[in-house]
Each structure stands twice: as C-alpha cells, then as structure tokens.
C-alpha cells in the first residue's frame, strides 16, 4: 500500500508518497494539488535525477532545478503536481543516469500515472527539463492508452547526445498525444542548442497537436547547462509555467 506523510505551508499541502512498482521497489514523489485541479503534471528534473526527497519533503539534491523550484507555480495555475524522484533501487549514484530509457523506468512511471489517475479523474501530463526530457519522451513512446500520459511537455530538450539517445532520435513521430516544446532561444548548453531544434520539430511534424514555444530574455549565470542559466529559464519562471499551464488546459487537458 502507498505510504505518505504531509506538511502544511502557507501556500499548499504537500505529501511525500511512496508507491510499489517493480518487485521490491518503491517510487517516491512529492505531491501537491489545489482543491479542484484542472490536470496533473509529473515533473522530471534534469541531471542525474536523484532528488533524494526526504519524508519531510526536503530535497537532498536539485532544489534549484527549473521544474523543482517552480512546482508551487504549477499548483498556483490550478494543476496537481507530482515531483518524481529516482526509485528506491536507484537512490545512489548514478541515480537515473543510464536508466532513463529503460523498461524499468517506464514501469515505475506507469505506476505513478496509475496512482494519479486514481486520485483524480483529470488527465496526467509528463513534463521534463533537460535530461528529464529523455525520461518523458521515452516513457511516452512506451506507454499508451490509459497506462500512459495524456500529453507531454519538453523543456530545454536534449537535442544531441553522443553518450545516449537524444529525444529527436526516439520514435516521437509515433506519438498520438499532444506535445508542447518549450525552449530558450539562447540556451547555450551544447546538447540543447536552439539551432538544433528543427531536428525535433521535423520529427513531430505529423502530430497535429504539437507546438514550439520559444522564450527570450531572462538572465543567465554560471554553467550554461545548469539551472540558473538560460537553460533553466532564469527570470522567466512564471511566464514559462503560465504558458505551459495555459497550453495544457487549452488543449482540453489532453483531450483531442
């Protein structure tokens, strides 16, 4: 049975949920939701993805990640939110590295989607940033129908990668669900250059429910592949989240 603990903030109530997935494995995620959510988003951080969420909802790693730090903004837009961690058998280096495109990862996410759909009748979307887009795209191509997501959002997508399969090399042309792509035009991460975006959008050309939202402005500091650079939509968080939420709900929360 799932287990959880909860805490109350001035903004919302969050729960740390553990659900069984594969044999002997549990999947943890942080769950928060408004009273009547319009849809649910599962947020996948980038990097190695090992958030190490504690029972008191603290993060051992990744608290500044774009999707982690904006989780309340998604809830403020009327969306239920699940911030997903690495599973219990990956709570050590390399965490999700080398695991994001596995059948086991898809099985873990399938269990999370099932829990969320039982919790609410609203559609479930997967939202990834940077390396998290590899998780989201892979899972979406592996899980269909009620087992899979109702739509996906790819932010700061991995467009090239010599060590693993980038998103444009996945069979995303087979997706029948809505796909939103959000990218900063000045993203300087070498795997996420905006000049490489045509490879992805050409692959998605057959999907009638796809769109690219290109962002400009904001601020950048530090490593161009890290959270406070253009790569992490630094200074553009509220606008980016609002546009994503509007698109999700405007698309009928995943319905054709």
N, C-alpha and C positions, 0 to 999 in steps of 0.2 A: 504494500500500500504506500502511496505517496506520503512523505512527511514534510512538515513545514514549520517555520517559526515566523513571527511577524513583528514589525515595529511600526510606530506611527510617527510621521513627521508633520510639519505644518502644511505640507503640500499633498501628501497622499499616504496610503498604507501600502507597504511592500511586504511580500512574502518570499522567503527562500524555500524553494520547492525541490525536493529530490524524488524522482520517479524511477522505477525499474525499467531497464531497457534490455540489453543483452544479458545472457546468463551471468549472474554475479556482478552486474554493472548497474550503476545508477547514474542518472543525468541530472545535474543541478542547474537551476536557473533562477534569476531574480524576477519576480512577477509583481507588477503594479498596474492598476487599472482605475479609470474613472467609473462612476456609478453605472452608466449605460454606454459602454464602448461601441463605437461605430465599426471597428475592426480590430484585429490583434496583429501586432508586429513582433517578430522574433528577431532580435538584434545580434549580429555576429561581428565581434571585434576582429581587427586585423592582427598582424604579427603572429606570434605563436598561439594566441587564443586562450592561453591558460590564465583566466581571470582569478582563479582561486577564491571564489566567493565564499565568505565565511558565514556561519549561521546567523551572525548579527548583521548581515548584508554588506559587510565591508569587502573591499577588493584587495587581494594581495598583489595584483598587477593590473595595469590597463585602465585605471580610473580616469585618465585623461583622453583615452581613445574617443574619437568623434562620436560613435554611437553610444558608448557608455556614459559619457558626460552629458549627452542630450536626452537621456532616457525619460526624464521628467517632462521635457518639452514635447515628446511624443504623447505622453499621457495628457498634457495640457491641451493637445489638439483633439482629444476625445478618443484616443486609441489605447487599448490594453497593450502592455509591453512585457515581453519576456526577454531578459538579457541572458544569453546562453553561455555557459562555461564549458570547459573541456570535461569529458565524462570521468567517472571515478577511477577508471583504469588508465587515465592519461593525465593524472594530477602530478606530473613530474616532467622535467624536460625530456623530449622536445615538445610536450603537450600536443597541440593539434598539427604541428609541423609534420608533414609526411602522412597525415591521417585524414586530411580534409576531403580527399577524393576517394575514400574507401567505402565499401559496403557497410562497414560497422558504423561509420559516421552517419550515413543515411539512415540506418536503423535507429540510432539514438535520436535523431531529429524527427523521425517518424513518430516515435513515442511522445515527444514533446508536442507535435502537432495534434496528435490524438487527444492528449490531455487538455490542450487549449480549446479544441473543438467541443469537447465535452463540457468544459467550463462555460463556454459561451457559444451561442448559435451563429455568431458573426464570423466572417471569413478570416483566414490566417495568412498573413504575408510574411515572407522571409526578406530581411534587409541586411545586406552585408557591406562592409567597407574594407578596402584594400584586400588583404589575404582572405578576409571574410567573404568576399565575392566569389572566391573559389569554392568555399563551402556551399554558398547559396545556389550557385549555378549547378554544381554537381548534384546536390540534393534534388533540385527542381527537375533535372533530367532523369533522375532515378525513381522518383515518387510521383505517381499520377493519381487523378481522381481524388477521392476523399482522403487517401493516405498522404497526399502531397499538399503543397501550398496553393492558395488561390491566386497568388501573384507574387512577383519578386521585385526588389529594388536593389540595384547595383550602384554603389557609390565608390568613387576612386578605384575603379575596376583594375584588376591585374590584367593588362593587355598583352604583355610579353613576359616570358619567364623561361630561362634556359634550364632550370632545375625541375620544374613541374609544369603541368599543363595549364596555360593561361586560359582565361574564360573564352576568348574567341575560338580556341581550338576544341572546345566542348561542343556537343551536339545541341546547342541552344536554338538552332534553327528548327528543331522539332517541338519546341515549347508551344503549347496551346493556351497558356495563361498570359495575362498582361505582364509586361516587362518595362520598368522605368529605369533609366540610366541617368545618374547624376554625377557630373564631373567638373572639376575646376579647370578652366582653360589654361591656367598657368601651373598646374601640377607639375613639379619638377622631379618627382620620383621616376627613376629610369624605367620602371616597369609599368608606369601609368601615364605616359606622355599623351597629351591630348591629340597630338599628331597621329597617334596610332588608333584613335577611336574609330575611324572608318572600317577597320577590320571587324570590329564588334557589330557596328550598326548594319554593315552589309550582311552579316550572318543573321541578323534579326529582321532583315527586310521583309520576309514572308509573313511576319507576325503583324496582324492589323492593329494590335493593341500594344504598341511599343512607342516610346518617346525618349528623346535625349534632352535633358535639361543641363545646359552649360552655365556654370557660375563664373563670375569675375569679381574682383575686389577682395576685401578682407585684408588679412595680414599674414605674414609668414615669418617664422623664426626657427632656427635650429635645423636639424636633419630634414631634407626635403621629403623624405619618406615617412616622417613621424607626424604625430597628432596635431602639433601646433604650427605646422606649415600649411600652405595652400592645400596640400594633400588631405588635411583634416578639417578643411573649411573653417579655419580660424577666423573668427569675427563674422562669420556668415551663418552661424549655427541656427539661429531662429528662423531666418529666411529659408535655409535649406530644409529644415524639418517641416516648416509650414507648407512649402511647395510639395514635399513628398506626401504629407498627410492629405492635402487637398487633392492630389492626383489619385491617391488610393481610394478616397471616398468618392471622388468624382467619377471614377471608373466603376461605380456601383460596388465598391469594396470587393472587387474581384469578379463580379458577375458580368457576363457579356453585355 
